[in-house]
Amino acid sequence: MVTRLGCGSCGSELSGRFTGCPYCSLPAQERKMLSVFLASRGNMKELARELGVSYPTARIRYAEMLARLGIEEVGAVDATPASVDREDVLRRLAAGELDLDEATELLQ
């Protein structure tokens, strides 16, 4: 529960009982991840590129963030499904949606 808010510029303060925003409680790195995801209109490949990680790793991190927000249970999004559609992975590779390392990781 937030009980005091302050302005860093002018020094004004407001006290009371305030309900915190669940998104504001995310660490700065996760807020940036959410911002990149929204700005790219949900493009997980762009998120992976921005994070400097593989596509499956980006999916895992995003799922973990959703779990922290209470939007989704941990493990509800399986970033490495047991049965991968081989043709779909190859199609995505050919279309440039995945790079070779991501496709290899998904197919293993």
PyMOL commands that set and color helices and strands:
alter all, ss='L'
color gray80, all
select helices_A, chain A and resi 28-39+44-51+55-68+86-94+100-107
alter helices_A, ss='H'
color red, helices_A
select strands_A, chain A and resi 2-6+13-18
alter strands_A, ss='S'
color yellow, strands_A
deselect
rebuild
show_as cartoon
